[in-house]
Every structure is written in structure tokens, then in C-alpha cells.
Amino acid sequence: MTFAIQSHISLKPHNTFGMEVEAAHFCQLDDTAQLPALLASSAYQAGPVLWLGGGSNLLLTRDYPGLVIKVALGGIRLLEESADSVLVEAAAGENWHDFVRYSLQQGWYGLENLSLIPGTVGACPVQNIGAYGVEVKDRIAQVVCADLQANGKPLLLENADCHFAYRDSVFKQEAAGRLLVTAVRFRLSRQPQLKTGYGDIQQELEKRGIQQPTPLDVSDVVMAIRASKLPDPAVLGNAGSFFKNPVIEQSQADALLQRFPALPHYPAGPGRVKLAAGWLIEQAGLKGYRQGDAGVHARQALVLVNHGLASGSQMWALARHVQETVRQRYGVELEAEPLVW
Ligand SMILES: Cc1cc2nc3c(=O)[nH]c(=O)nc-3n(C[C@H](O)[C@H](O)[C@H](O)COP(=O)(O)OP(=O)(O)OC[C@H]3O[C@@H](n4cnc5c(N)ncnc54)[C@H](O)[C@@H]3O)c2cc1C
């Protein structure tokens, strides 16, 4: 099957920070049957290669000297159904939020708390997206991949093979650049099992007078809360949370709690404690801080925003300033969540 490789393409429409950078070569993958020819092409062989979904977890600080491939594989298939659950497969290029809403409309439940996360289905296992007390790993049965070192040969990974962890998976680690996610298979329930105890969900449901919420109600409420708290990338360029919540040793957390008794902290496995990166940044006085057009969001300190004309390198300089300030004040390392090129 054929495909067109274009040269000198602006990536501005393809990243939610709105960075004006250029790809030396660009093409779109619409069908897995294109893979053998694509992998054999001189642009692919010359590298480097960046696989792209919606570009919502990406900071591009400079032009990309190689081939950017937009994954546009489409389709949703019901593979199995029983009285209790369904196994549904969505292709990697499907829009994540549209798929969440579609699944709820079919009566397939479990993804409602993950509503309105930007991006594609194919990227959801990469960083194991999570929100409002749910991680997508809890709903993924299998991930369908193409082995890029074996001519695009299909490979089925079971959930356990994906080594899911907090904002992490095999696709970000040992398989990065080797496995392309072509589709994801979700095990969804026919019986609602709502998780409303996280964030403001319960409060918002009560405000709306909803006593017995449906999964669609929870999705609506999550959408409203997110829209009120997070900047819309169409208005203010951003990639969502820019830093992961740091996980530290219990002894370090104890020492910090002596100095900062209000420090939010959560158990994260034996002897480990998770801190709220947003709190650390806000308490360090950086909420709303700006370096030119690169800023820390005024309402959510975990989100870095492009107020208009910030370049990727200015954005990255701001991120490093935030990391350094937090390191000096608390002795805690903040790790960037998006891919930084
Ligand atoms: C306003 C906003 C809010 C957000 N909120 C959340 C949130 O609540 N929770 C959360 O977890 N994330 C959140 N994010 C981050 C982002 O939406 C997710 O990480 C999303 O899954 C990224 O999808 P994408 O298609 O845009 O990926 P991209 O940004 O295009 O790619 C991200 C990474 O995945 C790789 N990749 C993409 N597609 C594939 C594929 N098919 N196969 C293999 N690798 C691939 C890319 O190479 C890159 O390394 C938010 C972002 C924004 C802008």
C-alpha cells in the first residue's frame, strides 16, 4: 500500500503547546498494511522517527530532523460480549474522548472518569493515562502492537506484559521506538461500578441534585470539573500536567513533614510516599509565575502554559527553573511527564 511522505511540514497543528517547529519529513499512517513499505522507506531508515498521536503529551523545543508519523488508524470493534462485560477494540488513531463517550453510550462502563483527556487511543497505554482515581491499565485487557524491528509484524501484549505503573509502561521504557501501538482492547463492564469519591465528583453531583448517578452523569461531571480547572489547549497551549507527582522514601517524607506539616502525601507502596507536585510548585511561590510568554498556570501550578509566543526552548527553560526551585526548597526531584524533544 502506498503513502505520501511530505517534506518541511509545520508541526504547529500537531502539538497542543502550539510550538511552531518543522518536521524534515512527515507522513500519516492510515492502515497497518502501509507499514512494510513505510518501514523500508529511505526517510524511515535514515531516522530519527517520532510516532505521533494528538501531540498532547509532547514539548517540541526544536525542529525535528527526521520523520514524524501521525498515527491515524481508525475503527472500533466489539470482540466479545457476555451478560457482565464486553471486550472492545479501538484503533490507535481514534480520539480518546470520543471513544470514551461512544463506549458509555453503548452501555459499556469503566472509562467515565477518564473523560476529556486529550489525545488518541494509541497513546493511552504509553503513559497509562489516569484521572479521578482511575488508571487506564485497570480497563486494558490487551494491547495490539506492530513490531517495528520485524517488518511491522503484529504482536499481542497481555496487560501484564505492558509493565504498567504510575504514568509509565513498557511502551515508554524498553519497547520505546520498537513497538507501535496499533489498537487497544478494553474489558468494560455492563454493570456500572462508579468511582465518585475522588476530587470534586461527589460534590458536583450533589450540586446538580443527582442522587443516583449513571456513568454518563459521572462523565458529564468530570468534563465540567476539568473544563473549569484545566486550560483548553485551543485557547492556551499546554500539555496538561507537566510534572509527575514525585514518589520519595518514607524517611525523606517524614523529614519534610517536620518542616511542612501541611504537605499532602499519599502511600505509594512499601516505604514509599507520593507527594503532590502541584502543591510543591504552588508553595514555592511559582503559581502564575511567567518568563515572558512561558508560564505556570495561574489556577493549576502543575500545568505549564504557552501564553502566545513562547518557544519550546523557553518553555523548557521555565520547566527547569521550576525543577530547580523545588529541588532547592524541598530536596525533591520533579520529573517531566511529556516527551521533550
Ligand atoms: C489539557 C490536558 C489535560 C491532560 N490531562 C491528562 C490527564 O488527566 N491524565 C493523563 O494521564 N494525561 C493527561 N494529559 C496528557 C495527554 O493527554 C495524554 O498523555 C495522552 O494520552 C496523549 O495522547 P496523544 O495521542 O496526544 O499522544 P502524543 O502526545 O502524540 O504522544 C505521546 C507519546 O506517546 C507516543 N505515542 C503516541 N502514539 C503512539 C502509538 N500509537 N504507539 C506508540 N507510541 C505512541 C509518542 O511517540 C509520544 O512519546 C493531558 C494533556 C492536556 C493537553
The ligand as a Tripos MOL2 file, in Angstrom:
@<TRIPOS>MOLECULE
LIG
   53    58     1     0     0
SMALL
NO_CHARGES

@<TRIPOS>ATOM
      1 C1         -5.3260   19.7980   28.8170 C.3       1 LIG1
      2 C2         -4.6560   18.4430   29.0010 C.ar      1 LIG1
      3 C3         -5.0620   17.6150   30.0330 C.ar      1 LIG1
      4 C4         -4.4630   16.3600   30.2150 C.ar      1 LIG1
      5 N1         -4.9040   15.5660   31.2320 N.ar      1 LIG1
      6 C5         -4.3500   14.3450   31.4380 C.ar      1 LIG1
      7 C6         -4.8180   13.5040   32.4960 C.ar      1 LIG1
      8 O1         -5.7460   13.8420   33.2200 O.2       1 LIG1
      9 N2         -4.2070   12.3060   32.6530 N.ar      1 LIG1
     10 C7         -3.1970   11.8800   31.8560 C.ar      1 LIG1
     11 O2         -2.6950   10.7760   32.0670 O.2       1 LIG1
     12 N3         -2.7410   12.6610   30.8350 N.ar      1 LIG1
     13 C8         -3.2830   13.8770   30.6110 C.ar      1 LIG1
     14 N4         -2.8280   14.6820   29.5880 N.ar      1 LIG1
     15 C9         -1.7110   14.2180   28.7360 C.3       1 LIG1
     16 C10        -2.1630   13.5640   27.4000 C.3       1 LIG1
     17 O3         -3.4570   13.9510   27.0610 O.3       1 LIG1
     18 C11        -2.0980   12.0430   27.4610 C.3       1 LIG1
     19 O4         -0.8120   11.6030   27.7960 O.3       1 LIG1
     20 C12        -2.4950   11.4130   26.1110 C.3       1 LIG1
     21 O5         -2.5970   10.0110   26.2500 O.3       1 LIG1
     22 C13        -1.5150   11.7410   24.9980 C.3       1 LIG1
     23 O6         -2.1020   11.3030   23.7810 O.3       1 LIG1
     24 P1         -1.5870   11.8120   22.3730 P.3       1 LIG1
     25 O7         -2.2690   10.9930   21.3430 O.co2     1 LIG1
     26 O8         -1.7580   13.2680   22.2750 O.co2     1 LIG1
     27 O9         -0.0430   11.4190   22.4600 O.3       1 LIG1
     28 P2          1.1970   12.2000   21.8340 P.3       1 LIG1
     29 O10         1.4430   13.4360   22.6110 O.co2     1 LIG1
     30 O11         1.0510   12.3070   20.3710 O.co2     1 LIG1
     31 O12         2.3600   11.1620   22.1550 O.3       1 LIG1
     32 C14         2.7630   10.9330   23.4860 C.3       1 LIG1
     33 C15         3.8240    9.8240   23.4790 C.3       1 LIG1
     34 O13         3.2340    8.6010   23.0730 O.3       1 LIG1
     35 C16         3.8970    8.1010   21.8940 C.3       1 LIG1
     36 N5          2.8630    7.5180   21.0460 N.ar      1 LIG1
     37 C17         1.7610    8.1570   20.5360 C.ar      1 LIG1
     38 N6          1.0170    7.2930   19.8400 N.ar      1 LIG1
     39 C18         1.6510    6.0970   19.9010 C.ar      1 LIG1
     40 C19         1.3650    4.7920   19.3770 C.ar      1 LIG1
     41 N7          0.2760    4.5410   18.6380 N.pl3     1 LIG1
     42 N8          2.2430    3.7890   19.6280 N.ar      1 LIG1
     43 C20         3.3440    4.0080   20.3860 C.ar      1 LIG1
     44 N9          3.6720    5.2130   20.9050 N.ar      1 LIG1
     45 C21         2.8200    6.2330   20.6700 C.ar      1 LIG1
     46 C22         4.5770    9.3070   21.2650 C.3       1 LIG1
     47 O14         5.6890    8.9240   20.4720 O.3       1 LIG1
     48 C23         4.9710   10.0880   22.4990 C.3       1 LIG1
     49 O15         6.1330    9.5450   23.0740 O.3       1 LIG1
     50 C24        -3.4150   15.9290   29.3640 C.ar      1 LIG1
     51 C25        -2.9950   16.7810   28.3140 C.ar      1 LIG1
     52 C26        -3.6170   18.0340   28.1270 C.ar      1 LIG1
     53 C27        -3.1770   18.9090   26.9960 C.3       1 LIG1
@<TRIPOS>BOND
     1     1     2 1
     2     2     3 ar
     3     2    52 ar
     4     3     4 ar
     5     4     5 ar
     6     4    50 ar
     7     5     6 ar
     8     6     7 ar
     9     6    13 1
    10     7     8 2
    11     7     9 ar
    12     9    10 ar
    13    10    11 2
    14    10    12 ar
    15    12    13 ar
    16    13    14 ar
    17    14    15 1
    18    14    50 ar
    19    15    16 1
    20    16    17 1
    21    16    18 1
    22    18    19 1
    23    18    20 1
    24    20    21 1
    25    20    22 1
    26    22    23 1
    27    23    24 1
    28    24    25 2
    29    24    26 1
    30    24    27 1
    31    27    28 1
    32    28    29 2
    33    28    30 1
    34    28    31 1
    35    31    32 1
    36    32    33 1
    37    33    34 1
    38    33    48 1
    39    34    35 1
    40    35    36 1
    41    35    46 1
    42    36    37 ar
    43    36    45 ar
    44    37    38 ar
    45    38    39 ar
    46    39    40 ar
    47    39    45 ar
    48    40    41 1
    49    40    42 ar
    50    42    43 ar
    51    43    44 ar
    52    44    45 ar
    53    46    47 1
    54    46    48 1
    55    48    49 1
    56    50    51 ar
    57    51    52 ar
    58    52    53 1
@<TRIPOS>SUBSTRUCTURE
     1 LIG1         1 GROUP 0 **** ****
